Amino acid sequence: MEVAMRFPAALTLLFASGVSLADPQGFEAEARALIPPFAQALQDTLGQALAEGGSRSAVRACQSQAPAIAGKHGRKPWTVGRTALKVRNPANRPDAWERRVLERFSAAAAAGQPVAGLSHAEVVDGEYRYMQAIPTGEPCLACHGENIDRALLDILDERYPQDRARGFALGELRGAFTLRRPLEETTP
Ligand code: HEC
């Protein structure tokens, strides 16, 4: 009798505190919380460079600072980054798991689901991994759209000879934030 009473009470507590049974450690909430400051730092750097020196200097700023910004926002034990099916920087190429998730996002978007709402979490080989789709916004078109300025194309060609991150339309899936952490804290 007592056991039967206690069990549902424990379940109610779990749900009331927002802890999902599939994610007992709250990793998804942690991952989601890491994304806005990372996205904001990228946007601030971009906005500042655009204001100070136009799009050519913004490309330089993205190239020199984006990897460092990602490094700074990966709070231990998390690693954060960005990836895409069509990348500008070859270092951002997806691994096999990321590629599958991006393809799933792409199919969901083609079926009419809003890109901004697409995310996926999974435990893969002892790691918790989380991805959140990034839509192509209006300010992104200058550097990732269909009609990139000639002078800007020249600088992109020079700095990213394998650039595939062009020709995107407004609202289209541009890529995704990708986060990972080991399931257990590794003891040093
Ligand atoms: C001034 C030009 C510029 C603008 C504007 C711009 N980007 Fe980029 N973007 C870049 C460059 C340069 C890189 C490569 C950065 C690096 O080396 O990691 C990049 C990389 C990326 C990546 C990482 C994957 C890849 O292709 O290497 C994503 C995702 C991305 N941009 C999305 C966006 C989104 C979304 C916007 C609009 C909010 C945007 N970008 C606006 C220049 C730009």
Residues whose N, C-alpha, C, O or C-beta is under 5 A from the ligand:
A	BS01	HEC	S55 A58 V59 C62 Q63 A66 P67 R82 T83 A84 K86 V87 R88 N89 N92 I134 P135 T136 G137 P139 C140 A142 C143 A165 R174 G175 A176
